[in-house]
Amino acid sequence: MTTTKKPQETTPEINLKDQQYYFSRELSWVEFNYRVLQEAFDPRTPLLERLKFLAIFSANLDEYFMVRIAGLKQQVEAGVSSLTPDGRTPQQQLHQVGDRLHPMVAEQHRHFEKLLRPQLIAYGIQILDYMDLNQEQRTYLQQYFEQEIFPVLTPLAVDPGHPFPYISNRSLNLAVVIKDPETEEEFFARVKVPKVLPRFVPIPEAPRDSSSSHGEGHRRTWTFTPLEQVIAHNLEFLFPGMNILEYHPFRVTRNADIALEEDEADDLLLAIEQEIRKRRVGGSVVRMEVQSDIPLSVREMLREELGLVPHEVYEVEGLLGLVDLMGLMDLPLPELKYPAWNPVTPASFRRLGELPSEPNLEEMEETEDLFALIRSRDLLIHHPYHSFSATVQRFITQAAYDPSVLAIKMTLYRTSGDSPIVNALIAAAENGKQVAVLVELKARFDEENNISWARKLEKVGVHVVYGLVGLKTHTKVAMVVRREADGIRRYAHIGTGNYNPKTARLYTDLGLITCREDVGADLTDLFNYLTGYSRQRSYRSLLVAPVNMRERMTALVQREIDNAKQGKPGRIVLKMNALVDPKMIIKLYEASRAGVQIDLIVRGICCLRPGVPNVSENIRVLSIVGRFLEHSRIFYFYNDGAEEVYIGSADWMPRNLNRRVEAVTPVQDPDLAKDLQEILGIMLADNRQAWELQPDGSYLQRRGKNDAIAQSSQNILMEMALQQG
């Protein structure tokens, strides 16, 4: 992966902290979400997948408002005036994000209404407005309303005796104006669109006469009507005797971040449970979405009641809440989706055979093969190309039932609701093994799920800890302690992704399974740090945040700088989700100025400005957005030919390096290191889903000379997995 160094003739004195060399964190995230939206706009993306990307864009935006925008509003209210590295105050960030988002959201809705909605009709999928239904369809929906919807609804009046009601987070509502025909008085009411019912109400297909000549070859159709429109056209049932003057849908987003004073919490689990209850009620409103035809009087009344300023109101054309389009992915139309992908079992694992469906200790006496395989060589797993259940899940499950296994220790950050990993840990405890699990209760929006698992684990005798005060445990590590003929041996898995079989089918992640003694010893020290009292400051192989990772990563970059200054080739390739940390960005600028060639594959936020003369002209930045969420982190350093490659859980953000427990491991097996370099090379060559960051902060999508030769790195890696499997 080496390239010829491009030395700089002069290196004038430059202040690398100058704000002109940094992009806004918030605006960079907005541009990332716009790249997600572009997948919905791209005609090469299958039609239902385009709806999915519209929904992902909306879901991302919801969370962004609930956390990031809410945080900025709190800073403004608190009078914070400090500048970000790019030189912006919180107030400036809010306005600039709004200026970028308003047209972007309008573009999203316009694209759905004008392009995608008509295209769906061509494939028999109709999302019809109520006014476009025929009488038979309306009759059906009126019966459906009376039987299924009406009993669930609760109209809430707004008058001197009824204050403006609480509007829950991410709720879709109808603002209704009614008139009393006797007194001619006008009233306002709110009707919440219930989330317990389908957002898009299916209308049965009309029966066809089997004797008709049109019956043969009939293609099935799917017809839906938005739930809020069904409610709106039956409001007379909710307000009998009143005249319905107008109704207007609106949607609200609230601050949903958890504020926790850990130092003052005697019981962390209880404290987080209390904060979750507060989140259900919700914090202050941070955004309202309305349709563009809403009267100014209704819009302003809602805005003032919700405590919003004008730029926090988003007017859109057509339907609100496009996040609900995700439900249409369940339609049985494979030709409108990506080709089905079934993760491959690596050949080395396939030779082991399958575990018993209901394993027990006696059956497992003959199943040492996996541990023998790990002793023979390190194993590199690449999800979703490789099966999670046949590799990582098998590793934990086999350990739970293996009579020779004495202990299992692991961290859980996010896992699925029906987690086979947690079930295996429960089985291990019931089989008499020592099991210790760190369950991170502060994993945003997964707190409730993690509390549930923590309690289940505790009930069977698992040692459960909830993390360190002031730090979020984000590392993804597991260790199995096994008694063997030559003594105790430790087996380890260190990954970039969560122990979650569902996301392992959707996110690209890497994991290393090894029994190297240095890694086992480091993980022992790390778990002691997590579960007990420790001031461990050094590790043999692992880079651990917040202990030594920043120092070690800085030293790895510095080594390339030193080599470049001596006239040797310098080369760095980094793949991560976000690059924000100013100190690490400065170090990369220093490397570029020394002539080190740097390629960055940064999926999301990137605050580094590439291509600036005498600062970052040797740095290139790619972002890959495609079928799978690029979640793996890989760190490559040329090291004067003695190449080093690392994988792990940490991005280069202040929170990862300073306020989280993270682990990154070197991949020492030469063959596996070459595999990782090949993965990086494939991604750097992507001309289908790769976007190049420009010096002005914009992104340009790479494209092949024509679509026929455009190469998606994700497609190539799927093909390679099939060949290797």
C-alpha positions in Angstrom: 0.0 0.0 0.0 3.0 2.3 -0.3 3.1 5.3 -2.6 5.9 7.6 -3.6 6.3 10.4 -1.1 5.7 13.9 -2.4 8.0 16.1 -0.3 7.3 19.8 0.2 10.0 22.2 -0.8 9.2 24.6 2.0 7.3 24.3 5.2 6.4 27.8 6.3 5.3 28.5 9.8 1.6 27.9 10.0 -0.8 27.9 13.0 -2.4 24.5 12.6 -5.0 25.5 15.2 -6.4 28.2 13.0 -10.1 27.8 12.6 -9.8 27.9 8.8 -8.4 24.4 8.8 -11.4 22.8 10.5 -14.9 22.0 9.4 -17.9 22.3 11.7 -18.8 19.1 13.5 -22.5 19.8 13.2 -22.4 20.8 9.6 -20.2 17.9 8.7 -22.8 15.5 10.2 -25.6 17.2 8.2 -23.5 16.6 5.0 -23.1 12.9 6.0 -26.9 12.6 6.3 -27.2 14.3 2.9 -25.1 11.5 1.5 -27.5 9.0 3.0 -30.3 10.9 1.3 -28.5 10.8 -2.1 -28.8 7.0 -2.0 -32.6 7.6 -2.0 -32.2 9.9 -5.0 -29.9 7.6 -6.9 -31.9 5.7 -9.7 -29.4 2.9 -9.4 -30.7 2.1 -5.9 -33.6 -0.4 -6.0 -36.9 1.3 -5.5 -37.9 0.0 -2.0 -34.3 0.5 -0.9 -34.7 4.2 -1.9 -37.7 4.4 0.5 -35.5 2.8 3.2 -32.8 5.5 2.7 -35.5 8.2 3.0 -36.6 6.6 6.3 -33.0 6.3 7.5 -32.4 10.0 6.7 -35.5 10.9 8.7 -34.6 8.7 11.7 -31.0 10.1 11.7 -32.4 13.6 11.7 -34.8 12.8 14.6 -31.9 11.6 16.7 -29.8 14.6 15.7 -32.4 17.0 16.9 -33.1 15.0 20.1 -29.4 15.1 21.1 -27.2 17.5 19.2 -29.6 20.3 18.4 -31.1 19.9 21.9 -27.6 20.3 23.3 -26.8 23.4 21.3 -30.1 25.0 22.5 -29.2 24.3 26.1 -25.8 25.9 25.5 -27.5 29.0 24.1 -29.9 29.2 27.0 -27.0 28.8 29.4 -25.2 31.8 27.7 -22.3 29.7 26.4 -20.3 31.7 24.0 -17.1 29.6 23.6 -16.0 28.8 20.1 -15.6 25.4 18.4 -12.3 24.7 16.7 -13.9 26.0 13.5 -14.7 29.3 15.2 -18.5 29.1 15.8 -20.7 29.9 18.8 -23.6 27.6 19.7 -26.0 30.2 18.3 -24.2 30.4 15.0 -24.2 26.6 14.7 -27.9 26.5 15.3 -28.6 29.1 12.6 -26.2 27.6 10.0 -27.5 24.1 10.6 -31.0 25.3 10.1 -30.1 27.2 6.9 -28.6 23.9 5.5 -31.4 21.6 6.7 -34.5 23.5 5.7 -33.8 23.1 1.9 -32.5 19.6 2.4 -35.6 18.4 4.2 -37.8 20.2 1.5 -35.8 18.3 -1.2 -36.4 15.0 0.6 -40.2 15.4 0.7 -40.4 16.9 -2.8 -38.4 13.9 -4.2 -40.8 11.4 -2.4 -44.0 13.2 -3.6 -43.0 14.0 -7.1 -40.7 11.1 -8.1 -40.9 8.0 -5.8 -44.6 8.0 -5.0 -45.5 7.9 -8.7 -42.8 5.3 -9.4 -44.3 3.0 -6.7 -47.6 3.0 -8.6 -45.9 1.5 -11.6 -45.1 -1.6 -9.4 -48.6 -1.8 -7.9 -47.8 0.1 -4.6 -50.2 2.9 -4.1 -50.0 5.4 -1.1 -53.3 7.2 -1.9 -54.6 10.3 -0.3 -58.0 9.9 1.2 -59.5 12.2 -1.4 -58.3 10.0 -4.2 -60.1 6.9 -2.9 -63.2 5.5 -4.5 -66.4 5.0 -2.6 -65.8 1.3 -1.9 -62.4 2.1 -0.4 -63.8 4.9 1.7 -66.6 2.7 3.0 -64.0 0.1 4.0 -61.9 2.7 5.8 -64.9 4.1 7.6 -65.7 0.7 9.0 -62.0 0.2 9.9 -62.0 3.6 11.7 -65.1 2.7 13.8 -63.8 -0.7 14.7 -60.0 -0.3 15.1 -59.1 3.4 15.3 -61.9 5.3 17.1 -61.7 3.4 20.4 -58.0 4.3 20.6 -58.3 8.1 20.0 -58.6 10.8 22.7 -59.5 14.2 21.5 -58.1 17.0 23.7 -59.7 20.4 23.7 -57.8 23.6 24.2 -59.6 26.4 26.0 -59.5 28.3 29.3 -60.5 25.1 31.1 -58.2 22.8 29.1 -54.6 24.1 28.8 -52.6 23.2 25.7 -51.9 19.5 26.0 -48.5 17.9 26.3 -47.2 16.8 22.8 -45.1 13.7 23.1 -41.7 13.2 21.4 -41.8 12.1 17.7 -45.6 12.1 17.7 -47.8 12.8 14.8 -50.8 14.9 15.6 -53.8 16.7 14.1 -54.5 20.3 15.0 -58.3 20.6 14.5 -60.3 23.8 14.3 -64.0 23.3 15.0 -67.1 25.5 15.3 -70.1 25.2 17.6 -73.1 25.7 15.2 -75.3 27.1 18.0 -72.9 29.7 19.4 -70.7 30.2 16.3 -67.7 29.9 18.6 -64.5 28.4 17.2 -62.4 26.0 19.2 -59.1 24.3 18.9 -58.4 20.6 19.6 -55.5 18.2 19.3 -55.8 14.6 18.2 -52.8 12.3 18.5 -52.3 9.8 15.7 -51.7 6.6 17.7 -48.4 4.8 17.1 -49.9 1.4 18.1 -51.7 1.3 14.7 -50.1 1.0 11.2 -49.1 4.4 9.9 -50.1 3.3 6.4 -53.4 1.6 6.6 -53.7 -1.3 4.0 -56.8 -1.4 1.9 -57.8 -4.9 0.7 -57.5 -5.5 -3.0 -60.9 -5.6 -4.7 -62.0 -9.2 -5.5 -61.8 -10.1 -9.2 -64.2 -12.1 -11.3 -62.3 -15.4 -11.9 -64.3 -15.8 -15.2 -63.0 -12.5 -16.5 -60.4 -12.5 -19.2 -58.5 -10.0 -17.2 -58.0 -12.5 -14.3 -55.1 -14.3 -15.9 -51.7 -12.8 -15.3 -53.1 -10.3 -12.8 -50.3 -8.7 -10.7 -51.1 -8.1 -7.1 -51.4 -4.5 -5.9 -50.9 -3.0 -2.5 -52.9 0.1 -1.6 -52.4 2.2 1.5 -53.8 5.4 3.0 -52.0 7.5 5.7 -53.5 6.9 9.1 -53.8 10.6 9.9 -56.0 11.1 6.8 -58.3 8.3 7.8 -58.7 10.0 11.2 -59.1 13.5 9.7 -61.9 12.4 7.4 -63.8 10.8 10.3 -63.4 13.6 12.9 -67.2 14.0 13.1 -67.1 10.8 15.3 -64.8 12.6 17.7 -66.7 15.9 17.8 -70.4 15.0 17.3 -72.6 18.0 16.6 -69.7 20.3 15.8 -68.6 21.6 12.4 -65.1 20.6 11.4 -63.6 23.7 9.9 -60.0 22.6 9.2 -57.4 20.1 10.3 -53.6 20.1 9.9 -51.0 17.4 10.8 -48.0 18.4 12.8 -45.1 16.5 14.3 -42.9 17.3 17.3 -39.3 16.4 18.3 -38.1 16.9 21.9 -34.8 16.8 23.7 -34.3 13.2 24.6 -30.7 13.1 25.9 -30.1 11.8 29.3 -28.5 14.1 31.8 -27.0 12.1 34.6 -24.9 13.3 37.6 -23.0 10.0 38.1 -21.0 11.3 41.0 -24.1 11.9 43.0 -25.9 8.6 42.0 -25.8 6.0 44.8 -27.3 3.4 42.4 -26.4 3.9 38.8 -29.1 1.5 37.5 -31.8 3.2 39.5 -30.6 6.6 38.4 -30.7 5.7 34.8 -34.2 4.1 35.2 -35.4 7.4 36.6 -33.8 9.3 33.7 -35.5 7.0 31.2 -38.9 7.8 32.7 -38.1 11.5 32.3 -37.2 10.9 28.7 -40.6 9.3 28.1 -42.1 12.5 29.2 -39.5 14.4 27.2 -37.6 17.6 27.5 -38.2 20.9 25.7 -39.4 20.9 22.1 -36.6 21.4 19.5 -38.5 21.0 16.2 -42.0 21.1 14.7 -42.8 19.8 11.3 -45.9 21.0 9.5 -47.3 20.9 6.0 -46.6 23.9 3.8 -50.3 24.7 3.3 -50.9 25.2 7.1 -52.6 28.6 7.8 -50.2 31.1 9.4 -52.6 31.5 12.3 -52.5 27.8 13.2 -48.8 27.6 12.6 -48.0 30.5 14.9 -50.4 29.3 17.6 -48.6 25.9 17.7 -45.2 27.5 17.5 -45.9 29.8 20.5 -47.5 27.1 22.6 -44.5 24.8 22.0 -42.0 27.5 22.7 -40.2 27.5 19.3 -38.6 30.2 17.3 -39.5 30.5 13.5 -36.5 28.7 12.2 -37.3 25.6 14.3 -40.5 25.0 12.3 -40.0 22.9 9.2 -42.6 23.3 6.5 -42.7 20.4 4.0 -44.7 19.3 1.0 -46.8 16.2 1.5 -46.7 13.6 4.2 -44.9 14.1 7.5 -42.9 11.5 9.3 -41.3 9.7 6.4 -39.4 7.5 8.9 -42.5 5.3 8.7 -41.7 4.4 5.1 -39.4 1.7 6.6 -42.5 -0.4 7.1 -42.9 -0.8 3.3 -39.7 -2.8 3.2 -41.8 -5.8 4.4 -43.6 -6.0 1.1 -42.8 -9.3 -0.7 -41.2 -7.6 -3.7 -37.6 -8.9 -3.9 -37.1 -7.4 -7.3 -37.4 -3.9 -5.7 -34.7 -4.6 -3.1 -31.1 -5.4 -3.0 -30.4 -9.1 -3.9 -30.7 -11.2 -0.7 -27.4 -11.6 1.1 -26.8 -14.6 3.4 -23.6 -14.2 5.4 -21.1 -16.8 4.7 -19.6 -19.2 7.2 -15.8 -19.0 6.7 -14.3 -22.3 5.5 -12.3 -22.8 8.7 -15.4 -22.6 10.8 -17.5 -24.7 8.4 -15.1 -27.6 8.8 -16.0 -27.7 12.5 -19.6 -28.7 11.8 -22.6 -27.2 13.6 -23.1 -27.0 17.3 -26.0 -29.1 18.7 -29.3 -27.1 18.6 -29.6 -27.7 22.4 -26.1 -28.1 23.6 -25.2 -29.6 27.0 -22.0 -30.2 28.9 -21.8 -33.9 28.0 -22.1 -33.3 24.2 -19.6 -30.5 24.3 -16.8 -32.8 25.6 -15.9 -33.6 21.9 -16.2 -30.1 20.6 -12.8 -28.7 21.3 -12.2 -28.2 17.6 -12.9 -24.4 17.7 -10.3 -23.8 20.4 -7.9 -26.0 18.6 -8.5 -23.9 15.5 -7.8 -20.7 17.4 -4.6 -22.2 18.9 -3.4 -23.0 15.3 -3.8 -19.4 14.1 -5.6 -16.1 14.7 -9.0 -15.7 13.0 -10.3 -12.5 11.4 -14.1 -12.1 11.0 -15.7 -9.6 8.7 -19.4 -8.9 9.2 -21.9 -9.0 7.5 -19.9 -10.9 4.9 -19.1 -13.5 7.5 -21.8 -15.1 9.6 -22.1 -13.7 13.2 -23.9 -16.8 14.5 -21.4 -19.2 13.0 -18.3 -17.3 14.3 -18.6 -14.9 17.3 -21.9 -16.4 18.6 -20.5 -19.9 18.3 -17.3 -18.8 20.2 -19.4 -17.6 23.2 -21.9 -20.4 23.0 -19.3 -23.1 22.8 -17.5 -21.6 25.7 -20.7 -21.6 27.8 -21.0 -25.4 27.5 -17.4 -26.5 27.2 -16.5 -28.4 30.4 -12.9 -27.1 30.2 -14.0 -23.5 30.3 -13.6 -21.9 33.7 -14.7 -18.3 33.1 -16.1 -15.9 30.5 -15.8 -12.1 30.7 -17.2 -9.7 28.2 -18.6 -6.2 27.6 -22.1 -5.5 26.3 -22.8 -2.1 24.8 -25.8 -2.8 22.5 -27.3 -6.2 21.9 -30.6 -7.4 20.4 -33.9 -7.9 22.3 -33.7 -11.7 22.0 -29.9 -11.9 22.4 -28.4 -15.3 21.9 -25.2 -14.0 23.4 -26.9 -13.1 26.6 -28.7 -16.5 26.6 -25.3 -18.2 26.2 -23.9 -16.2 29.2 -26.9 -17.2 31.3 -26.3 -20.9 30.3 -22.6 -20.5 31.2 -23.5 -19.2 34.7 -26.0 -22.1 35.1 -23.3 -24.5 34.1 -21.2 -23.3 37.0 -18.7 -21.1 35.1 -17.5 -17.7 36.4 -19.2 -15.1 34.3 -18.5 -11.4 34.5 -20.2 -8.9 32.2 -20.0 -5.2 32.0 -23.3 -3.9 30.7 -23.1 -0.3 29.6 -26.3 1.3 30.9 -25.4 4.6 29.2 -25.6 3.3 25.6 -27.9 6.0 24.2 -31.4 4.8 23.4 -30.5 1.3 24.5 -30.5 2.0 28.2 -33.8 0.3 28.9 -32.9 -2.8 27.0 -29.6 -3.1 28.8 -31.2 -2.7 32.2 -33.5 -5.6 31.4 -30.5 -7.8 30.4 -28.5 -6.8 33.4 -31.3 -7.9 35.7 -31.7 -11.2 34.0 -28.0 -11.9 34.2 -27.8 -11.0 37.8 -30.7 -13.4 38.6 -28.6 -16.4 37.5 -25.5 -15.3 39.4 -23.5 -13.5 36.7 -21.3 -10.8 38.0 -22.7 -7.6 36.4 -21.0 -4.3 36.6 -22.4 -1.1 35.0 -19.2 0.7 34.0 -17.0 3.4 35.4 -18.1 6.7 36.8 -17.6 9.4 34.2 -16.7 7.0 31.4 -18.9 5.1 28.9 -17.6 1.6 28.2 -17.7 1.4 24.4 -15.1 -1.3 23.8 -16.3 -4.7 22.4 -14.2 -7.4 24.0 -14.7 -11.0 25.3 -12.4 -13.4 27.0 -12.7 -17.1 27.7 -10.5 -18.7 30.3 -9.9 -22.4 29.7 -8.1 -25.2 31.5 -6.0 -27.2 29.1 -3.3 -30.0 29.4 -0.5 -27.5 29.5 -2.2 -25.0 31.9 -4.6 -22.1 31.7 -5.1 -20.5 28.4 -7.1 -17.3 27.5 -9.0 -16.9 24.3 -10.1 -13.4 23.2 -12.4 -11.7 20.8 -11.8 -8.0 20.1 -14.2 -6.3 17.7 -15.3 -3.1 16.2 -19.0 -3.8 16.5 -21.6 -4.8 19.1 -22.5 -8.3 20.1 -25.7 -8.0 18.2 -26.7 -10.6 15.6 -29.2 -8.2 14.0 -26.9 -5.3 13.4 -24.2 -7.8 12.4 -26.2 -8.4 9.2 -26.4 -4.6 8.5 -23.2 -3.1 9.7 -19.7 -3.8 8.4 -17.5 -4.8 11.4 -14.4 -6.7 12.1 -13.4 -9.0 14.9 -10.1 -10.8 15.8 -10.3 -14.1 17.7 -6.9 -15.1 19.2 -5.3 -16.8 22.0 -2.1 -14.8 22.0 -0.7 -14.5 25.5 -0.1 -10.8 25.3 -3.7 -10.0 24.3 -5.0 -12.4 27.0 -2.9 -10.7 29.7 -4.0 -7.2 28.5 -7.6 -8.2 28.6 -7.2 -9.6 32.1 -5.8 -6.2 33.1 -8.6 -4.4 31.2 -11.4 -6.3 32.9 -9.8 -5.7 36.3 -9.8 -2.0 35.4 -13.5 -2.3 34.5 -14.7 -4.3 37.5 -12.4 -3.4 40.3 -10.0 -0.6 41.3 -7.1 -0.1 39.0 -4.7 2.6 37.8 -3.3 0.4 35.1 -1.2 2.7 32.9 0.5 0.3 30.5 -0.6 -2.5 28.2 1.5 -5.0 26.3 -0.3 -4.8 23.0 -3.6 -3.2 23.3 -4.3 0.5 22.8 -6.8 1.4 25.6 -8.7 4.6 26.0 -8.6 6.7 28.0 -5.3 5.2 29.3 -2.8 5.0 26.5 -4.6 5.1 23.2 -4.1 8.8 22.4 -0.4 8.6 23.2 0.1 5.4 21.2 -1.8 6.6 18.1 0.1 9.9 18.2 3.4 8.0 18.4 2.4 5.9 15.4 1.7 9.0 13.3 4.9 10.6 14.6 6.9 7.5 13.5 5.7 8.1 9.9 6.6 11.8 10.2 10.1 10.9 11.4 10.6 8.4 8.5 9.4 10.9 6.0 11.8 13.5 7.2 14.6 11.0 6.7 13.6 10.6 3.1 11.8 7.3 3.6 8.2 6.6 2.3 5.5 7.6 4.8 2.0 6.1 4.5 -1.1 6.1 6.7 -4.5 4.7 5.9 -7.2 5.1 8.5 -10.8 3.9 8.4 -13.3 5.2 11.0 -16.7 6.6 11.5 -15.8 10.1 12.6 -12.7 12.3 12.8 -13.2 15.2 15.1 -10.4 15.4 17.7 -8.4 18.6 17.1 -5.1 17.2 18.5 -5.2 14.1 16.2 -6.2 16.3 13.2 -3.2 18.6 13.9 -0.9 15.5 14.0 -2.2 14.4 10.6 -1.6 17.9 9.3 2.0 17.6 10.6 2.4 14.3 8.8 1.0 15.8 5.6 3.5 18.7 5.8 6.3 16.2 6.3 5.3 14.4 3.1 3.4 11.4 4.5 0.7 10.2 2.1 -2.5 9.8 4.0 -5.8 8.3 2.9 -8.8 8.6 5.3 -12.0 6.6 4.9 -14.4 8.5 7.2 -18.0 7.5 6.9 -19.6 10.3 8.9 -18.2 13.5 10.5 -14.9 14.7 9.3 -13.6 18.0 10.7 -10.2 17.8 8.9 -10.0 20.0 5.8 -8.1 18.1 3.0 -6.2 19.5 0.1 -5.0 22.8 1.7 -1.6 23.8 0.3 1.2 23.5 2.8 -1.2 22.0 5.4 -3.1 18.9 4.0 -2.3 18.6 0.4 -1.1 15.0 1.0 -4.4 14.0 2.7 -7.4 12.5 0.8 -10.7 11.8 2.5 -13.4 9.4 1.3 -16.8 8.6 2.7 -18.6 5.4 1.7 -22.3 5.2 2.1 -24.1 2.1 0.7 -26.1 -1.0 1.5 -24.3 -1.7 4.7 -23.4 0.8 7.4 -19.6 1.2 7.4 -18.8 0.7 11.1 -15.4 -1.0 11.2 -12.3 0.9 12.2 -8.9 0.0 10.7 -5.6 1.8 11.3 -2.7 1.2 8.9 0.9 2.5 9.2 3.6 1.7 6.7 6.4 1.8 9.3 9.3 1.8 6.7 8.1 -1.5 5.3 7.4 -3.2 8.6 3.7 -2.5 8.1 1.4 -2.4 11.1 -2.4 -2.8 11.1 -4.8 -2.3 14.0 -8.6 -2.8 14.5 -10.8 -1.7 17.3 -13.8 0.2 18.7 -12.6 3.8 18.7 -13.1 6.7 16.4 -10.8 9.7 16.6 -13.2 11.9 18.6 -12.6 13.6 22.0 -15.3 11.4 23.6 -13.6 8.2 22.3 -10.1 9.1 23.3 -10.9 10.9 26.6 -14.3 9.8 28.0 -14.8 6.3 26.8 -13.2 2.9 27.5 -12.1 1.7 24.1 -9.7 -1.0 22.9 -7.7 -1.3 19.7 -5.6 -4.4 18.9 -2.7 -4.9 16.5 -3.3 -7.6 14.0 0.0 -9.5 14.1 -0.7 -12.4 11.8 0.9 -11.4 8.4 -1.8 -13.0 6.4 -4.6 -11.3 8.3 -2.8 -8.0 8.1 -2.7 -8.4 4.3 -6.4 -9.2 4.3 -7.0 -5.9 6.1 -4.8 -4.0 3.6 -6.8 -5.6 0.8 -10.0 -4.4 2.3 -8.7 -0.9 2.6 -7.4 -1.1 -1.0 -10.9 -2.2 -2.3 -12.5 0.6 -0.5 -10.1 3.2 -1.7 -10.9 2.1 -5.3 -14.7 2.3 -4.9 -16.2 4.4 -7.7 -19.9 3.6 -6.9 -20.6 4.5 -3.3 -17.5 6.6 -2.4 -17.7 10.4 -2.0 -14.5 12.6 -2.0 -14.3 15.4 0.5 -13.3 18.7 -1.2 -11.3 21.5 0.4 -14.5 23.7 0.6 -16.4 21.0 2.7 -18.5 19.7 -0.2 -18.5 16.0 -1.2 -18.3 14.8 -4.8 -19.5 11.3 -5.6 -17.0 9.2 -7.5 -18.5 7.6 -10.6 -17.1 5.2 -13.2 -16.9 6.2 -16.8 -20.3 4.5 -17.0 -22.6 2.7 -14.6 -21.6 -0.7 -16.1 -18.1 -0.5 -14.7 -18.9 1.2 -11.4 -17.5 -0.9 -8.6 -19.0 -0.9 -5.2 -16.5 -2.1 -2.5 -19.4 -3.7 -0.6 -20.4 -5.8 -3.6 -16.8 -6.8 -4.2 -16.4 -7.9 -0.6 -19.6 -10.0 -0.9 -18.2 -11.7 -3.9 -14.9 -12.4 -2.2 -16.7 -13.8 0.9 -18.6 -16.2 -1.4 -15.4 -17.4 -3.1 -13.5 -17.8 0.2 -16.4 -19.5 1.9 
